Amino acid sequence: MLAELLDDPRSRTDPRGEQRLRLEQLRVRLIAGPDPMRHDAVRVEVERALAVLEPAADDVGLSQACYLLATMHLREGRIRDL
């Protein structure tokens, strides 16, 4: 369903909404699979989203991004780096 929303041309007109969808898609993939994701690939996606969400002060999107970064730190055994 998230992939369908991202494929919808209307999602391209709302950069914040598009980034929120991408972050949610990442979150679902990290939890449910189907296959392992490279941590650096997740980080690149999150950084791309942050570039859009931070200037807009989008607290919802920023919280999604922070959750994903914290999850990556936890999985890498680097929780103290937060």
SULFEN-V887334 format. One record per residue. SS is DSSP state (h for helix, s for strand, l for the rest). PHI is phi in radians with two decimals (* if undefined). PSI is psi in whole degrees, -180 to 180 (* if undefined). Layout:
# SULFEN-V887334
ss = <SS & SS>
phi = <PHI & PHI>
psi = <PSI & PSI>
This chain:
# SULFEN-V887334
ss = <l & h & h & h & h & h & h & l & h & h & h & h & h & l & h & h & h & h & h & h & h & h & h & h & h & h & h & h & h & h & h & h & l & l & l & l & l & l & h & h & h & h & h & h & h & h & h & h & h & h & h & h & h & l & l & l & l & l & h & h & h & h & h & h & h & h & h & h & h & h & h & h & h & h & h & l & l & l & h & h & h & l>
phi = <* & -1.11 & -1.09 & -1.12 & -1.11 & -1.18 & -1.33 & -1.18 & -1.00 & -1.16 & -1.18 & -1.28 & -1.47 & -2.21 & -1.01 & -1.15 & -1.09 & -1.09 & -1.17 & -1.07 & -1.08 & -1.10 & -1.14 & -1.14 & -1.08 & -1.08 & -1.05 & -1.10 & -1.11 & -1.16 & -1.44 & -1.79 & 1.61 & -1.51 & -2.32 & -1.10 & -1.92 & -1.22 & -1.11 & -1.18 & -1.18 & -1.11 & -1.05 & -1.08 & -1.10 & -1.14 & -1.11 & -1.09 & -1.16 & -1.05 & -1.09 & -1.62 & -1.39 & -1.09 & -1.09 & -1.50 & 0.91 & -1.46 & -1.09 & -1.15 & -1.12 & -1.12 & -1.17 & -1.09 & -1.12 & -1.11 & -1.04 & -1.15 & -1.11 & -1.11 & -1.09 & -1.12 & -1.06 & -1.10 & -1.14 & -1.56 & 1.25 & -2.06 & -1.08 & -1.21 & -1.29 & -1.22>
psi = <-42 & -39 & -39 & -42 & -40 & -31 & -18 & 126 & -25 & -26 & -24 & -18 & -9 & 90 & -39 & -44 & -40 & -44 & -38 & -42 & -44 & -40 & -41 & -39 & -42 & -45 & -46 & -44 & -37 & -35 & -47 & -13 & -156 & -21 & 160 & 146 & 144 & 135 & -36 & -32 & -39 & -45 & -41 & -44 & -42 & -42 & -38 & -43 & -42 & -35 & -26 & -40 & -36 & -50 & -27 & -4 & 44 & 93 & -36 & -50 & -40 & -37 & -36 & -45 & -43 & -39 & -46 & -42 & -42 & -40 & -42 & -44 & -43 & -47 & -29 & -1 & 27 & 37 & -28 & -19 & -11 & *>
